[in-house]
Structure formats: structure tokens, C-alpha cells
Amino acid sequence: MNSVVTRLSRRLLLPLMFGWSSFAFAADPIALGMNLPRTGQYAQEGLMQMRGALLAVEEINQAGGVLGRPLELLERDSASNPERAQRNVDELAGEGARMLFGGASSAVAIAAGQRARERGLLYFGTLTYSNDTTGAAGHRYMFRESYNAWMAARVLSAQLQEQFAGKRYYYVTADYTWGHSTEQSMRHFTDTASAEAHGATLVPFPNASLRELREALQKAKDAEPEVLVLVLFGEQMVKAMGIARQLGFENVQIVVPNLTLSMVEQAGPAVMAGVMGAVPWAWNVPQQFGYARGEAFVSDFAARYETYPSSSAASAYSIVYQWADAVTRVGSLDSEALIRALEGHSYELLKDTQTWRAFDHQNLQTVYAVRIKPRAEVMADPLRQDYFEILGSLPGEQAAQTLEQWQEVRRAAGQPLRLQ
């Protein structure tokens, strides 16, 4: 995986350099630091983030750069390890990065964001779904572009409650901050808070063995649920889905609260058919709802990489553009000035209006409940990636926690009621 990303980076940095020379940039480039998983459970999500970021950087450089300077991309492999991610922040800052972003693990994003704050640098979270990222662990230097566990659970549960209200659930959950946060949110919105009535098994993260996953899923099967919620992500989810199909959960609705194109691709459409989940964005959203800029992004990305962009790619792409826009609006790279420019700022890029909420820096955006289409429908698509049937959506203001709910979380965690 490491060599694949390295080859990709080298291949795609060449047109970036050609773009700079065509505009005869005289000034030094502005470095952006990516902290992403090139290895480990979430490597495919890291690859998608790199692709999205590279495309944004190239487009911005071809349009003249930022403040008359080209952008360049620096990157480090977090391997989904919080301590390593913090070291990466120090290295990227030492190489001159003026902003940091990335991550496909909330534990990584939280740790890296805290270190970025110490360095006086903004950190933008891509795939970090734990409520803690902009909740109990939130601070002024952290901005989350993606949705959170609460928002995902709310839009997904609206669909589940129509079909499975009062039914028996079982949770198989990754044992770290995102897993805990997601299970709690799902239980809240599906009225399945009772652990006795709706059982659960934790599995180690990031290195659960196949035996541990099989044992967890066998416990789930023995409980005879009507809804199986796999609070797992990346390769862990892929392996678990394969085992679940082997064990034969007949007449059981399988739910994966946070889905991405890369995860469905790895598991395969036959294995994933019928699974329900939530997404902040999918490649068919712009096409279905008529968002022209989003459609152009999907077209350009697919032409370049021969795959549709995942929400990971869209998030990284959007972050680069939003940071560049804020820098242009204030005419400065100063972090404090950029925080003020971002707070409360609304924009449209790949879908409808999104807003960087001022009090917690959560990106408010429309969120979607989805179901994976039957294999025959998926395979009819030119790229064989038409995975997501959109079941419903919620505006960000309705999906997200309120100020009062956020402050309650902060109070319980012993954190100040305003970001510091």
C-alpha cells in the first residue's frame, strides 16, 4: 500500500509542478500537511483522501494559487496510531506546513488536533466521526468537515424506526472513541438503550483477529436479533461482513452506521447488498440533486483515477478549497485570523449549503441514509460502483446536536463551555 501511494504521489505531483511553472510563480509555495493512513485498517480511506487533496491542489494552482503562491502537499502515514500521528504533526510543522488535515480514525484526529493546537496550526478532520472530536475534546484549532456519529445516527435511525421500531438489536462495536460514540448515538435514537434487551460485544481496535471477530458475530447470532449493527470501519468492517454472511444472518437487517465507497468496494456488492447506513456525501448525490460543481468533481475524479470519489476524497478536496478560500478572504495565513473567517461561514461546493458552526466548529451539512443496491444494479454502472440508494436525508441543523446539548456534554467532561 505504501508503494502504491508513493507512486501515485509522484505521478500526480508532476502536473502540479507544471501548473506552477505555467503561471511563473515567483514566491515560495505554501505547504499543507496531510496526516493520513497509508497503512493499516484504514489505508484505502487514506488513499482516497490523498487523491482528493491532490486534485484540489492542482486545480487551485492552475487558477493562480493562493495569495499569488502555489500550494504544495506534504504527507505522513499515521497508520491509525495516535502517538505516531502526533509525531507527524511535529514533523510536518517542522517542514513548514501552515495547515494540517486528514485522518480516518477519531483517536488519531483528536490526538493530532491537540498537538496542532500546541503548534498554533489549524487541524481539519476528514474521517473523524466520534462526537468527541468537536464535543468533549473540541478546541478552537479543530474544524471537522465530515459529519459526526450523532448526525449519522439521527438520519439513519429515522429510517430504521419506520421499519424496526420495537425490534431486537445487537451491536458489535470497535473498542475506541468512535465505536463507543456511534453505539451510544444509535442506541439513543433507536430506543435501544437497554443493554440487556439489546446486547453488545466490543472487539479490539485496530488489531482484532479473525477469531475475535468470528466470536463476536457468533454471540450476535446466538442472541437472535432482528437488526445487527456493525459499528466497525475499514478493513475490520470488511472482514466482519464476510463472516456475517458465512454465519447466515437470515431475515436480519444489517446496519453499518458509517459507510464509504471504499469499504463497500473492498467487501464487494454481493456481500454488502441490502446493508443500511449513513453517509455525509456520495458520488451520486450531486447527480441526483443537481449540484453542478459536485458533478464536475465526480467527472474529473473518475476520469483521472478510474474510480468514483468516496466521501473521504470529497472531504479532503473540500478542506483544501475551504482553507484556501479563508486565506484569500483575510489575506493572511495567520491561524487566529482564519479561525474568525471560518466560524459561521457558509458555502456551497460539492452539494447544498454547508456551514462551519461557530460554537463547536462542526460542519453543518445535509446527511443521508442509504441502502446498498442489489449486485445486478451495481454491476450495470460503467464503473460498477453504483452502490448507494438514498433512502432519506436531514438538513444539518436538524441532524446535529444543539448548543444546549453540546454544552451539557462539555459540562459533563469538565470542559469550558466555549472552545479554548
Stockholm file with secondary structure:
# STOCKHOLM 1.0

chainA/1-420         MNSVVTRLSRRLLLPLMFGWSSFAFAADPIALGMNLPRTGQYAQEGLMQMRGALLAVEEINQAGGVLGRPLELLERDSASNPERAQRNVDELAGEGARMLFGGASSAVAIAAGQRARERGLLYFGTLTYSNDTTGAAGHRYMFRESYNAWMAARVLSAQLQEQFAGKRYYYVTADYTWGHSTEQSMRHFTDTASAEAHGATLVPFPNASLRELREALQKAKDAEPEVLVLVLFGEQMVKAMGIARQLGFENVQIVVPNLTLSMVEQAGPAVMAGVMGAVPWAWNVPQQFGYARGEAFVSDFAARYETYPSSSAASAYSIVYQWADAVTRVGSLDSEALIRALEGHSYELLKDTQTWRAFDHQNLQTVYAVRIKPRAEVMADPLRQDYFEILGSLPGEQAAQTLEQWQEVRRAAGQPLRLQ
#=GR chainA/1-420 SS CHHHHHHHHHHHHHHHHHHHHHTTCCSCCEEEEEEECSSSTTHHHHHHHHHHHHHHHHHHHHTTCBTTBCEEEEEEECTTCHHHHHHHHHHHHHTTEEEEEECSSHHHHHHHHHHHHHTTCCEEESSCCCGGGTTTTCCTTEEECSCCHHHHHHHHHHHHHHHHTTCCEEEEEESSHHHHHHHHHHHHHHTCCCTTTSCEEEECTTTCCHHHHHHHHHHHHHTCCSEEEEECCHHHHHHHHHHHHHHTCTTCEEEEEECCHHHHHHHCHHHHTTCEEEESCCTHHHHHHTCHHHHHHHHHHHHHHSSCCCHHHHHHHHHHHHHHHHHHHHTCCCHHHHHHHHTTCEECSSSSCEEECTTTCBEECCEEEEEECCHHHHHTSTTSCCCEEEEEEECHHHHSCCHHHHHHHHHHTTCCSSCC
#=GC SS_cons         CHHHHHHHHHHHHHHHHHHHHHTTCCSCCEEEEEEECSSSTTHHHHHHHHHHHHHHHHHHHHTTCBTTBCEEEEEEECTTCHHHHHHHHHHHHHTTEEEEEECSSHHHHHHHHHHHHHTTCCEEESSCCCGGGTTTTCCTTEEECSCCHHHHHHHHHHHHHHHHTTCCEEEEEESSHHHHHHHHHHHHHHTCCCTTTSCEEEECTTTCCHHHHHHHHHHHHHTCCSEEEEECCHHHHHHHHHHHHHHTCTTCEEEEEECCHHHHHHHCHHHHTTCEEEESCCTHHHHHHTCHHHHHHHHHHHHHHSSCCCHHHHHHHHHHHHHHHHHHHHTCCCHHHHHHHHTTCEECSSSSCEEECTTTCBEECCEEEEEECCHHHHHTSTTSCCCEEEEEEECHHHHSCCHHHHHHHHHHTTCCSSCC
//
